[in-house]
Amino acid sequence: MQGKSDIGVIGIAVMGENLILNMESKGFHVTAYNRTVDKVERFVNGRAKGKNIYGATSIEDLIQSLKSPRKVMLMVKAGKPVDDFIELLIPHLDKGDIIIDGGNSHFPDTERRTKYVESKGLYYIGTGVSGGEEGALLGPSIMPGGSPAAWPAVKEIFQAIAAKVADGSPCCDWVGNGGAGHFVKMVHNGIEYGDMQLINETYQIMKDVLGMTADEMHEVFKEWNEGELGSYLIEITRDILAFKDTDGQPLVDKILDTAGQKGTGKWTGTVALDLGVPLTLIAESVFARCLSALKEERVAASKVLSGPTPSFNGDKKAFINDLRDALYAAKVISYAQGYQMMAAAAKEFGWELNFGSIALMWREGCIIRSVFLGKIKEAFDKNPSLQNLILDDFFKDKIQSAQDGWRRVVATAATNGIPIPCISAGLNYFDGYRCQRLPANLLQAQRDYFGAHTYELLGKPRGQFFHTNWTGRGGETSSTTYDV
């Protein structure tokens, strides 16, 4: 090889291979390594041929090929493989060298690994990378966190390969210490789950209630993508609906209706419960995938459980506009819940998250990139301590104007027996959040009745608890008051 490489990448699967090519195209020399060495040889003599990419044959070869401080990026499966490679790398690295995990690791693992690697005199970065194969090659969204001292050494590379917004700003900036980067990527993926399910519910109403063909739906999504709903996921939905199989029929109609998942959506829901954040829409999107997996049960149930036969006699064009409003409003709720969760995590873990900067990182390159992320950035730039996205003037007005159509969609789906768990969960959250008085007063009375769990009273100071002997058979002793 000629000269030393700027960075090494371990793992030449789809994301790793394309990131390497992206780095090289921006003027960086890269060393590629894979545990299966013949894969390195195929890559170097294939897509990487004639480029400033060196193929290492061992960990020692990889490390020796790098400039100091050495930067090694892991693009391997999350979990044990990351820990295994960290152990393989540490003996060969010097003080101040940097290990980077670019996979979908769970943020507590990144917290743990950061502390461990730093204890060895090294630096660690856990970074979310979003954008799929095309994003990795042409410019992904990159969300780095970990050891702050490592950021200056990788900033030039990361920001060079990241997607750019219209003014040239990179969709990459330092997120925060420890697991902050992977936490933000986890929330990104949770919002992605929600976005996809919202689109799927809209599709099902169009198909089963309005009786629209794939070509007709293609035209609607094409129009929506040119307006305020414009986004990567709307764009690919437009293209999927137009795609024909070899027999000329829509391919989408032939695909089995069971969805897989890799865990990031589930993590988002679990952590939301731990933090006490009402992440209702995103949680429902995860459960919707779980329900879809019960294909055989659903087929059997469809033969014995009956519901209404879908029909529609109204103004089809007007209802499609209602669907657009419902999709937009529910999408806002999904992002609002995601940002609430990041705010709760920042408080819990001591991170200083810049919410406007995060919106910028998601503006291009990533799977959830969309037109209105610019409006989210504006909202948090205007008010960095904004408590809830739907309280921002722009989004408040949008939801206010959309809610009539949103309600008609939920009512129509219910009366026609069409499941729309996320669109309806978004509306329920909106109604719950704007409700001055919820029925939790009765809930607290019930808890006190059967378990002496106490309650607070209107007009009394918060934190002052009371207990009633509801039956006359109980004592005056109450349970300790605490929140999980």
Disulfide bonds with the S-S distance in Angstrom:
none
